[in-house]
Amino acid sequence: MPSPTIESAEPSVDALGEKIIAQLRTVFDPEIPVNVYDLGLIYTIDVKSVENGKSDVRIDMTLTTPNCPVAAEMPAMVQNAVLKLEEINDAKISLVWDPPWDKSRMSDEAMLHLNMF
């Protein structure tokens, strides 16, 4: 599975990046019993520190198909999950379609769960 790019201006964000990933793993596509991170829907996680000691996060994500019935709701679900972290000041989620999602982006765990091996 191609890993999403996690960008940060500070080395201490590695731990925060892991917390963000853990939160992303709590968000599930309602039609597929796999979380958005292991499904490979997260393309970029960009973390920047802000003046109040917290961080702003920008996440580029996609969906399995542009016709996904939850296309309007999924970015908000991801945003709400990330904003639960006390270290996060703001989270902006962008829906992108390039590159298109395909099953090669899924983790081995997701493929095993969906019997796709």
N, CA, C and O atoms as CSV, one atom per row, in Angstrom:
chain,resi,resn,atom,element,x,y,z
A,1,MET,N,N,0.853,-1.169,0.000
A,1,MET,CA,C,0.000,0.000,0.000
A,1,MET,C,C,0.893,1.224,0.000
A,1,MET,O,O,1.770,1.331,0.858
A,2,PRO,N,N,0.705,2.156,-0.934
A,2,PRO,CA,C,1.478,3.387,-0.886
A,2,PRO,C,C,1.102,4.176,0.366
A,2,PRO,O,O,-0.077,4.397,0.645
A,3,SER,N,N,2.112,4.592,1.106
A,3,SER,CA,C,1.849,5.363,2.322
A,3,SER,C,C,1.526,6.797,1.961
A,3,SER,O,O,2.093,7.346,1.017
A,4,PRO,N,N,0.605,7.416,2.716
A,4,PRO,CA,C,0.345,8.819,2.463
A,4,PRO,C,C,1.567,9.633,2.852
A,4,PRO,O,O,2.347,9.230,3.715
A,5,THR,N,N,1.723,10.767,2.216
A,5,THR,CA,C,2.805,11.666,2.545
A,5,THR,C,C,2.427,12.404,3.817
A,5,THR,O,O,1.351,12.997,3.902
A,6,ILE,N,N,3.306,12.368,4.801
A,6,ILE,CA,C,3.093,13.138,6.018
A,6,ILE,C,C,4.184,14.185,6.071
A,6,ILE,O,O,5.362,13.866,6.237
A,7,GLU,N,N,3.785,15.440,5.930
A,7,GLU,CA,C,4.731,16.535,5.886
A,7,GLU,C,C,4.651,17.323,7.176
A,7,GLU,O,O,3.582,17.486,7.764
A,8,SER,N,N,5.812,17.812,7.605
A,8,SER,CA,C,5.843,18.599,8.824
A,8,SER,C,C,7.068,19.483,8.825
A,8,SER,O,O,8.110,19.117,8.282
A,9,ALA,N,N,6.942,20.639,9.430
A,9,ALA,CA,C,8.070,21.538,9.565
A,9,ALA,C,C,8.892,21.196,10.804
A,9,ALA,O,O,9.993,21.724,10.963
A,10,GLU,N,N,8.399,20.339,11.678
A,10,GLU,CA,C,9.081,20.022,12.933
A,10,GLU,C,C,9.149,18.517,13.142
A,10,GLU,O,O,8.186,17.801,12.866
A,11,PRO,N,N,10.309,18.031,13.636
A,11,PRO,CA,C,10.429,16.589,13.861
A,11,PRO,C,C,9.470,16.060,14.921
A,11,PRO,O,O,9.127,14.878,14.887
A,12,SER,N,N,9.028,16.889,15.858
A,12,SER,CA,C,8.145,16.423,16.921
A,12,SER,C,C,6.758,16.037,16.408
A,12,SER,O,O,5.960,15.461,17.147
A,13,VAL,N,N,6.475,16.346,15.167
A,13,VAL,CA,C,5.164,16.044,14.611
A,13,VAL,C,C,5.022,14.553,14.297
A,13,VAL,O,O,3.912,14.087,14.042
A,14,ASP,N,N,6.107,13.810,14.312
A,14,ASP,CA,C,5.994,12.377,14.053
A,14,ASP,C,C,5.001,11.724,15.003
A,14,ASP,O,O,4.169,10.924,14.575
A,15,ALA,N,N,5.080,12.054,16.279
A,15,ALA,CA,C,4.137,11.498,17.252
A,15,ALA,C,C,2.729,11.993,16.966
A,15,ALA,O,O,1.768,11.231,17.075
A,16,LEU,N,N,2.600,13.259,16.603
A,16,LEU,CA,C,1.287,13.799,16.259
A,16,LEU,C,C,0.757,13.134,14.993
A,16,LEU,O,O,-0.433,12.834,14.895
A,17,GLY,N,N,1.634,12.907,14.035
A,17,GLY,CA,C,1.223,12.212,12.815
A,17,GLY,C,C,0.647,10.842,13.118
A,17,GLY,O,O,-0.341,10.431,12.511
A,18,GLU,N,N,1.260,10.137,14.056
A,18,GLU,CA,C,0.747,8.825,14.459
A,18,GLU,C,C,-0.621,8.948,15.126
A,18,GLU,O,O,-1.493,8.104,14.922
A,19,LYS,N,N,-0.805,9.998,15.920
A,19,LYS,CA,C,-2.112,10.216,16.548
A,19,LYS,C,C,-3.170,10.530,15.492
A,19,LYS,O,O,-4.310,10.076,15.592
A,20,ILE,N,N,-2.786,11.306,14.486
A,20,ILE,CA,C,-3.720,11.635,13.406
A,20,ILE,C,C,-4.119,10.358,12.670
A,20,ILE,O,O,-5.297,10.137,12.391
A,21,ILE,N,N,-3.139,9.526,12.361
A,21,ILE,CA,C,-3.427,8.255,11.680
A,21,ILE,C,C,-4.356,7.392,12.525
A,21,ILE,O,O,-5.279,6.770,12.000
A,22,ALA,N,N,-4.115,7.354,13.826
A,22,ALA,CA,C,-4.994,6.571,14.712
A,22,ALA,C,C,-6.423,7.094,14.642
A,22,ALA,O,O,-7.369,6.307,14.635
A,23,GLN,N,N,-6.589,8.416,14.591
A,23,GLN,CA,C,-7.930,8.988,14.479
A,23,GLN,C,C,-8.549,8.655,13.123
A,23,GLN,O,O,-9.742,8.360,13.044
A,24,LEU,N,N,-7.753,8.699,12.060
A,24,LEU,CA,C,-8.268,8.364,10.730
A,24,LEU,C,C,-8.755,6.920,10.683
A,24,LEU,O,O,-9.683,6.593,9.944
A,25,ARG,N,N,-8.133,6.077,11.462
A,25,ARG,CA,C,-8.534,4.667,11.498
A,25,ARG,C,C,-9.854,4.456,12.234
A,25,ARG,O,O,-10.358,3.334,12.282
A,26,THR,N,N,-10.417,5.512,12.806
A,26,THR,CA,C,-11.735,5.399,13.447
A,26,THR,C,C,-12.864,5.764,12.486
A,26,THR,O,O,-14.041,5.630,12.822
A,27,VAL,N,N,-12.498,6.227,11.286
A,27,VAL,CA,C,-13.498,6.646,10.296
A,27,VAL,C,C,-13.658,5.532,9.270
A,27,VAL,O,O,-12.697,5.132,8.613
A,28,PHE,N,N,-14.878,5.040,9.143
A,28,PHE,CA,C,-15.156,3.929,8.226
A,28,PHE,C,C,-16.080,4.379,7.109
A,28,PHE,O,O,-17.012,5.154,7.322
A,29,ASP,N,N,-15.806,3.881,5.926
A,29,ASP,CA,C,-16.728,4.057,4.818
A,29,ASP,C,C,-17.963,3.237,5.177
A,29,ASP,O,O,-17.844,2.041,5.442
A,30,PRO,N,N,-19.148,3.850,5.192
A,30,PRO,CA,C,-20.345,3.115,5.606
A,30,PRO,C,C,-20.667,1.893,4.746
A,30,PRO,O,O,-21.354,0.979,5.202
A,31,GLU,N,N,-20.175,1.872,3.512
A,31,GLU,CA,C,-20.475,0.746,2.624
A,31,GLU,C,C,-19.402,-0.328,2.632
A,31,GLU,O,O,-19.631,-1.447,2.171
A,32,ILE,N,N,-18.218,0.015,3.163
A,32,ILE,CA,C,-17.105,-0.933,3.179
A,32,ILE,C,C,-16.610,-1.016,4.620
A,32,ILE,O,O,-16.286,0.021,5.201
A,33,PRO,N,N,-16.540,-2.187,5.214
A,33,PRO,CA,C,-16.168,-2.294,6.629
A,33,PRO,C,C,-14.661,-2.149,6.882
A,33,PRO,O,O,-14.066,-2.949,7.604
A,34,VAL,N,N,-14.057,-1.127,6.283
A,34,VAL,CA,C,-12.631,-0.854,6.449
A,34,VAL,C,C,-12.476,0.652,6.670
A,34,VAL,O,O,-13.193,1.451,6.069
A,35,ASN,N,N,-11.539,1.030,7.533
A,35,ASN,CA,C,-11.332,2.455,7.799
A,35,ASN,C,C,-10.683,3.154,6.606
A,35,ASN,O,O,-10.053,2.514,5.765
A,36,VAL,N,N,-10.848,4.473,6.547
A,36,VAL,CA,C,-10.397,5.263,5.397
A,36,VAL,C,C,-8.884,5.228,5.217
A,36,VAL,O,O,-8.392,5.327,4.093
A,37,TYR,N,N,-8.143,5.089,6.313
A,37,TYR,CA,C,-6.680,5.059,6.202
A,37,TYR,C,C,-6.219,3.753,5.566
A,37,TYR,O,O,-5.457,3.770,4.600
A,38,ASP,N,N,-6.677,2.619,6.100
A,38,ASP,CA,C,-6.264,1.328,5.554
A,38,ASP,C,C,-6.871,1.054,4.184
A,38,ASP,O,O,-6.344,0.254,3.411
A,39,LEU,N,N,-7.964,1.711,3.893
A,39,LEU,CA,C,-8.558,1.587,2.564
A,39,LEU,C,C,-7.713,2.327,1.520
A,39,LEU,O,O,-7.871,2.108,0.319
A,40,GLY,N,N,-6.827,3.194,1.981
A,40,GLY,CA,C,-5.942,3.921,1.075
A,40,GLY,C,C,-6.546,5.206,0.538
A,40,GLY,O,O,-6.130,5.703,-0.508
A,41,LEU,N,N,-7.523,5.743,1.251
A,41,LEU,CA,C,-8.193,6.962,0.786
A,41,LEU,C,C,-7.461,8.237,1.194
A,41,LEU,O,O,-7.780,9.313,0.687
A,42,ILE,N,N,-6.491,8.140,2.094
A,42,ILE,CA,C,-5.754,9.309,2.557
A,42,ILE,C,C,-4.478,9.434,1.731
A,42,ILE,O,O,-3.639,8.534,1.731
A,43,TYR,N,N,-4.339,10.553,1.030
A,43,TYR,CA,C,-3.170,10.764,0.167
A,43,TYR,C,C,-2.091,11.608,0.835
A,43,TYR,O,O,-0.908,11.290,0.715
A,44,THR,N,N,-2.466,12.667,1.529
A,44,THR,CA,C,-1.491,13.568,2.137
A,44,THR,C,C,-1.991,14.040,3.497
A,44,THR,O,O,-3.170,14.348,3.668
A,45,ILE,N,N,-1.079,14.091,4.452
A,45,ILE,CA,C,-1.345,14.690,5.758
A,45,ILE,C,C,-0.262,15.741,5.960
A,45,ILE,O,O,0.913,15.407,6.114
A,46,ASP,N,N,-0.653,16.999,5.958
A,46,ASP,CA,C,0.297,18.101,6.097
A,46,ASP,C,C,0.036,18.787,7.436
A,46,ASP,O,O,-1.056,19.303,7.672
A,47,VAL,N,N,1.035,18.791,8.302
A,47,VAL,CA,C,0.895,19.338,9.655
A,47,VAL,C,C,1.785,20.560,9.792
A,47,VAL,O,O,2.975,20.509,9.480
A,48,LYS,N,N,1.210,21.654,10.257
A,48,LYS,CA,C,1.974,22.881,10.488
A,48,LYS,C,C,1.650,23.429,11.871
A,48,LYS,O,O,0.483,23.528,12.249
A,49,SER,N,N,2.697,23.789,12.629
A,49,SER,CA,C,2.501,24.387,13.947
A,49,SER,C,C,1.975,25.804,13.795
A,49,SER,O,O,2.318,26.507,12.845
A,50,VAL,N,N,1.143,26.213,14.734
A,50,VAL,CA,C,0.620,27.581,14.748
A,50,VAL,C,C,0.970,28.229,16.082
A,50,VAL,O,O,1.465,27.561,16.990
A,51,GLU,N,N,0.716,29.518,16.198
A,51,GLU,CA,C,1.155,30.312,17.343
A,51,GLU,C,C,0.663,29.820,18.696
A,51,GLU,O,O,1.373,29.980,19.688
A,52,ASN,N,N,-0.493,29.243,18.771
A,52,ASN,CA,C,-1.054,28.844,20.063
A,52,ASN,C,C,-0.494,27.520,20.589
A,52,ASN,O,O,-1.013,26.966,21.559
A,53,GLY,N,N,0.560,27.017,19.952
A,53,GLY,CA,C,1.164,25.760,20.385
A,53,GLY,C,C,0.485,24.531,19.836
A,53,GLY,O,O,0.904,23.408,20.118
A,54,LYS,N,N,-0.542,24.726,19.066
A,54,LYS,CA,C,-1.250,23.616,18.429
A,54,LYS,C,C,-0.819,23.530,16.973
A,54,LYS,O,O,0.080,24.251,16.541
A,55,SER,N,N,-1.454,22.659,16.230
A,55,SER,CA,C,-1.108,22.472,14.823
A,55,SER,C,C,-2.342,22.527,13.941
A,55,SER,O,O,-3.438,22.131,14.339
A,56,ASP,N,N,-2.134,23.023,12.741
A,56,ASP,CA,C,-3.151,22.961,11.699
A,56,ASP,C,C,-2.814,21.771,10.813
A,56,ASP,O,O,-1.643,21.484,10.562
A,57,VAL,N,N,-3.839,21.086,10.344
A,57,VAL,CA,C,-3.650,19.902,9.513
A,57,VAL,C,C,-4.414,20.083,8.210
A,57,VAL,O,O,-5.560,20.532,8.198
A,58,ARG,N,N,-3.750,19.722,7.107
A,58,ARG,CA,C,-4.411,19.681,5.806
A,58,ARG,C,C,-4.306,18.241,5.317
A,58,ARG,O,O,-3.217,17.670,5.261
A,59,ILE,N,N,-5.437,17.671,4.969
A,59,ILE,CA,C,-5.476,16.288,4.492
A,59,ILE,C,C,-6.085,16.261,3.103
A,59,ILE,O,O,-7.174,16.789,2.876
A,60,ASP,N,N,-5.365,15.637,2.176
A,60,ASP,CA,C,-5.911,15.350,0.858
A,60,ASP,C,C,-6.370,13.904,0.881
A,60,ASP,O,O,-5.612,13.005,1.243
A,61,MET,N,N,-7.605,13.692,0.497
A,61,MET,CA,C,-8.152,12.337,0.483
A,61,MET,C,C,-8.967,12.138,-0.783
A,61,MET,O,O,-9.292,13.093,-1.488
A,62,THR,N,N,-9.282,10.914,-1.052
A,62,THR,CA,C,-10.120,10.580,-2.188
A,62,THR,C,C,-11.215,9.626,-1.718
A,62,THR,O,O,-11.319,9.320,-0.531
A,63,LEU,N,N,-12.005,9.174,-2.639
A,63,LEU,CA,C,-13.031,8.166,-2.370
A,63,LEU,C,C,-12.828,7.031,-3.370
A,63,LEU,O,O,-12.119,7.193,-4.364
A,64,THR,N,N,-13.440,5.904,-3.110
A,64,THR,CA,C,-13.258,4.768,-4.016
A,64,THR,C,C,-13.821,5.061,-5.397
A,64,THR,O,O,-13.367,4.493,-6.390
A,65,THR,N,N,-14.812,5.950,-5.462
A,65,THR,CA,C,-15.415,6.346,-6.730
A,65,THR,C,C,-16.018,7.743,-6.583
A,65,THR,O,O,-16.519,8.082,-5.511
A,66,PRO,N,N,-15.980,8.552,-7.630
A,66,PRO,CA,C,-16.623,9.874,-7.544
A,66,PRO,C,C,-18.128,9.786,-7.286
A,66,PRO,O,O,-18.733,10.749,-6.814
A,67,ASN,N,N,-18.728,8.647,-7.589
A,67,ASN,CA,C,-20.165,8.457,-7.384
A,67,ASN,C,C,-20.499,7.912,-5.999
A,67,ASN,O,O,-21.622,7.467,-5.763
A,68,CYS,N,N,-19.539,7.944,-5.091
A,68,CYS,CA,C,-19.739,7.427,-3.738
A,68,CYS,C,C,-20.910,8.150,-3.079
A,68,CYS,O,O,-20.952,9.380,-3.075
A,69,PRO,N,N,-21.862,7.399,-2.519
A,69,PRO,CA,C,-23.036,8.023,-1.908
A,69,PRO,C,C,-22.722,8.912,-0.704
A,69,PRO,O,O,-23.530,9.770,-0.348
A,70,VAL,N,N,-21.561,8.717,-0.072
A,70,VAL,CA,C,-21.207,9.535,1.092
A,70,VAL,C,C,-20.159,10.600,0.754
A,70,VAL,O,O,-19.483,11.119,1.642
A,71,ALA,N,N,-20.034,10.915,-0.524
A,71,ALA,CA,C,-19.014,11.885,-0.965
A,71,ALA,C,C,-19.130,13.215,-0.238
A,71,ALA,O,O,-18.110,13.829,0.076
A,72,ALA,N,N,-20.325,13.666,0.033
A,72,ALA,CA,C,-20.509,14.949,0.707
A,72,ALA,C,C,-20.224,14.847,2.204
A,72,ALA,O,O,-19.893,15.854,2.831
A,73,GLU,N,N,-20.345,13.667,2.784
A,73,GLU,CA,C,-20.194,13.489,4.225
A,73,GLU,C,C,-18.817,13.019,4.675
A,73,GLU,O,O,-18.395,13.324,5.791
A,74,MET,N,N,-18.120,12.288,3.833
A,74,MET,CA,C,-16.858,11.669,4.245
A,74,MET,C,C,-15.795,12.694,4.664
A,74,MET,O,O,-15.161,12.485,5.698
A,75,PRO,N,N,-15.564,13.780,3.933
A,75,PRO,CA,C,-14.567,14.753,4.402
A,75,PRO,C,C,-14.905,15.321,5.779
A,75,PRO,O,O,-14.003,15.534,6.588
A,76,ALA,N,N,-16.158,15.567,6.057
A,76,ALA,CA,C,-16.555,16.076,7.372
A,76,ALA,C,C,-16.315,15.025,8.455
A,76,ALA,O,O,-15.938,15.365,9.576
A,77,MET,N,N,-16.530,13.767,8.130
A,77,MET,CA,C,-16.273,12.692,9.087
A,77,MET,C,C,-14.782,12.640,9.439
A,77,MET,O,O,-14.415,12.464,10.601
A,78,VAL,N,N,-13.935,12.795,8.425
A,78,VAL,CA,C,-12.485,12.799,8.639
A,78,VAL,C,C,-12.091,14.029,9.461
A,78,VAL,O,O,-11.311,13.920,10.406
A,79,GLN,N,N,-12.621,15.182,9.108
A,79,GLN,CA,C,-12.308,16.410,9.832
A,79,GLN,C,C,-12.702,16.301,11.304
A,79,GLN,O,O,-11.916,16.654,12.184
A,80,ASN,N,N,-13.893,15.823,11.573
A,80,ASN,CA,C,-14.359,15.681,12.954
A,80,ASN,C,C,-13.472,14.739,13.758
A,80,ASN,O,O,-13.211,14.987,14.935
A,81,ALA,N,N,-13.011,13.669,13.139
A,81,ALA,CA,C,-12.142,12.715,13.842
A,81,ALA,C,C,-10.813,13.364,14.210
A,81,ALA,O,O,-10.332,13.190,15.329
A,82,VAL,N,N,-10.215,14.109,13.284
A,82,VAL,CA,C,-8.916,14.744,13.531
A,82,VAL,C,C,-9.046,15.859,14.560
A,82,VAL,O,O,-8.160,16.040,15.395
A,83,LEU,N,N,-10.136,16.600,14.506
A,83,LEU,CA,C,-10.333,17.707,15.449
A,83,LEU,C,C,-10.537,17.239,16.891
A,83,LEU,O,O,-10.497,18.056,17.811
A,84,LYS,N,N,-10.750,15.970,17.097
A,84,LYS,CA,C,-10.883,15.440,18.461
A,84,LYS,C,C,-9.546,15.456,19.214
A,84,LYS,O,O,-9.520,15.367,20.442
A,85,LEU,N,N,-8.447,15.569,18.476
A,85,LEU,CA,C,-7.132,15.616,19.115
A,85,LEU,C,C,-6.903,17.005,19.701
A,85,LEU,O,O,-7.085,18.008,19.010
A,86,GLU,N,N,-6.507,17.069,20.966
A,86,GLU,CA,C,-6.314,18.369,21.622
A,86,GLU,C,C,-5.172,19.163,21.009
A,86,GLU,O,O,-5.126,20.383,21.166
A,87,GLU,N,N,-4.249,18.505,20.313
A,87,GLU,CA,C,-3.120,19.193,19.689
A,87,GLU,C,C,-3.489,19.899,18.388
A,87,GLU,O,O,-2.689,20.661,17.844
A,88,ILE,N,N,-4.689,19.648,17.892
A,88,ILE,CA,C,-5.094,20.192,16.593
A,88,ILE,C,C,-5.893,21.476,16.766
A,88,ILE,O,O,-6.874,21.519,17.508
A,89,ASN,N,N,-5.459,22.511,16.074
A,89,ASN,CA,C,-6.137,23.800,16.063
A,89,ASN,C,C,-7.225,23.813,14.992
A,89,ASN,O,O,-8.355,24.229,15.246
A,90,ASP,N,N,-6.873,23.355,13.797
A,90,ASP,CA,C,-7.807,23.368,12.670
A,90,ASP,C,C,-7.453,22.227,11.728
A,90,ASP,O,O,-6.297,21.810,11.658
A,91,ALA,N,N,-8.441,21.726,11.008
A,91,ALA,CA,C,-8.230,20.660,10.028
A,91,ALA,C,C,-9.006,20.997,8.762
A,91,ALA,O,O,-10.213,21.235,8.801
A,92,LYS,N,N,-8.307,21.013,7.660
A,92,LYS,CA,C,-8.925,21.253,6.358
A,92,LYS,C,C,-8.775,19.976,5.536
A,92,LYS,O,O,-7.676,19.438,5.393
A,93,ILE,N,N,-9.882,19.508,5.007
A,93,ILE,CA,C,-9.898,18.262,4.249
A,93,ILE,C,C,-10.260,18.587,2.802
A,93,ILE,O,O,-11.280,19.221,2.535
A,94,SER,N,N,-9.418,18.148,1.879
A,94,SER,CA,C,-9.684,18.356,0.453
A,94,SER,C,C,-9.927,17.013,-0.207
A,94,SER,O,O,-9.187,16.053,0.005
A,95,LEU,N,N,-10.971,16.965,-1.004
A,95,LEU,CA,C,-11.280,15.775,-1.781
A,95,LEU,C,C,-10.590,15.903,-3.131
A,95,LEU,O,O,-10.825,16.865,-3.863
A,96,VAL,N,N,-9.739,14.936,-3.464
A,96,VAL,CA,C,-8.993,14.961,-4.723
A,96,VAL,C,C,-9.277,13.683,-5.506
A,96,VAL,O,O,-9.644,12.657,-4.934
A,97,TRP,N,N,-9.105,13.762,-6.802
A,97,TRP,CA,C,-9.397,12.601,-7.654
A,97,TRP,C,C,-8.181,12.145,-8.449
A,97,TRP,O,O,-8.274,11.210,-9.244
A,98,ASP,N,N,-7.050,12.794,-8.242
A,98,ASP,CA,C,-5.841,12.441,-8.976
A,98,ASP,C,C,-4.718,12.208,-7.980
A,98,ASP,O,O,-4.368,13.131,-7.244
A,99,PRO,N,N,-4.145,11.033,-7.924
A,99,PRO,CA,C,-4.445,9.902,-8.792
A,99,PRO,C,C,-5.735,9.206,-8.359
A,99,PRO,O,O,-6.116,9.262,-7.189
A,100,PRO,N,N,-6.391,8.561,-9.293
A,100,PRO,CA,C,-7.609,7.841,-8.931
A,100,PRO,C,C,-7.285,6.706,-7.960
A,100,PRO,O,O,-6.216,6.100,-8.027
A,101,TRP,N,N,-8.217,6.435,-7.067
A,101,TRP,CA,C,-8.038,5.345,-6.118
A,101,TRP,C,C,-8.133,4.010,-6.845
A,101,TRP,O,O,-8.927,3.850,-7.772
A,102,ASP,N,N,-7.313,3.054,-6.414
A,102,ASP,CA,C,-7.473,1.665,-6.845
A,102,ASP,C,C,-7.051,0.770,-5.680
A,102,ASP,O,O,-6.465,1.244,-4.707
A,103,LYS,N,N,-7.345,-0.495,-5.781
A,103,LYS,CA,C,-7.151,-1.400,-4.649
A,103,LYS,C,C,-5.687,-1.568,-4.248
A,103,LYS,O,O,-5.411,-2.077,-3.161
A,104,SER,N,N,-4.745,-1.156,-5.093
A,104,SER,CA,C,-3.332,-1.261,-4.721
A,104,SER,C,C,-2.981,-0.322,-3.566
A,104,SER,O,O,-1.934,-0.485,-2.941
A,105,ARG,N,N,-3.826,0.640,-3.279
A,105,ARG,CA,C,-3.599,1.597,-2.191
A,105,ARG,C,C,-4.010,1.021,-0.827
A,105,ARG,O,O,-3.689,1.599,0.212
A,106,MET,N,N,-4.707,-0.098,-0.832
A,106,MET,CA,C,-5.203,-0.699,0.410
A,106,MET,C,C,-4.069,-1.374,1.183
A,106,MET,O,O,-3.122,-1.896,0.595
A,107,SER,N,N,-4.185,-1.354,2.505
A,107,SER,CA,C,-3.225,-2.085,3.336
A,107,SER,C,C,-3.486,-3.582,3.192
A,107,SER,O,O,-4.556,-4.001,2.751
A,108,ASP,N,N,-2.490,-4.375,3.571
A,108,ASP,CA,C,-2.668,-5.829,3.549
A,108,ASP,C,C,-3.815,-6.246,4.464
A,108,ASP,O,O,-4.578,-7.155,4.141
A,109,GLU,N,N,-3.930,-5.568,5.617
A,109,GLU,CA,C,-5.006,-5.884,6.554
A,109,GLU,C,C,-6.372,-5.653,5.910
A,109,GLU,O,O,-7.290,-6.457,6.074
A,110,ALA,N,N,-6.496,-4.546,5.176
A,110,ALA,CA,C,-7.778,-4.244,4.520
A,110,ALA,C,C,-8.078,-5.282,3.450
A,110,ALA,O,O,-9.214,-5.742,3.333
A,111,MET,N,N,-7.077,-5.652,2.675
A,111,MET,CA,C,-7.298,-6.648,1.626
A,111,MET,C,C,-7.671,-7.999,2.233
A,111,MET,O,O,-8.526,-8.707,1.699
A,112,LEU,N,N,-7.040,-8.353,3.336
A,112,LEU,CA,C,-7.368,-9.614,4.009
A,112,LEU,C,C,-8.797,-9.577,4.545
A,112,LEU,O,O,-9.549,-10.542,4.406
A,113,HIS,N,N,-9.164,-8.440,5.164
A,113,HIS,CA,C,-10.509,-8.280,5.723
A,113,HIS,C,C,-11.577,-8.405,4.641
A,113,HIS,O,O,-12.660,-8.936,4.889
A,114,LEU,N,N,-11.272,-7.918,3.448
A,114,LEU,CA,C,-12.246,-7.952,2.345
A,114,LEU,C,C,-12.071,-9.163,1.431
A,114,LEU,O,O,-12.701,-9.244,0.377
A,115,ASN,N,N,-11.206,-10.114,1.838
A,115,ASN,CA,C,-10.946,-11.329,1.057
A,115,ASN,C,C,-10.530,-10.996,-0.372
A,115,ASN,O,O,-11.050,-11.566,-1.331
A,116,MET,N,N,-9.581,-10.058,-0.502
A,116,MET,CA,C,-9.149,-9.636,-1.832
A,116,MET,C,C,-7.766,-10.166,-2.196
A,116,MET,O,O,-7.167,-9.697,-3.164
A,117,PHE,N,N,-7.246,-11.136,-1.438
A,117,PHE,CA,C,-5.941,-11.726,-1.783
A,117,PHE,C,C,-6.126,-12.843,-2.755
A,117,PHE,O,O,-5.151,-13.469,-3.170
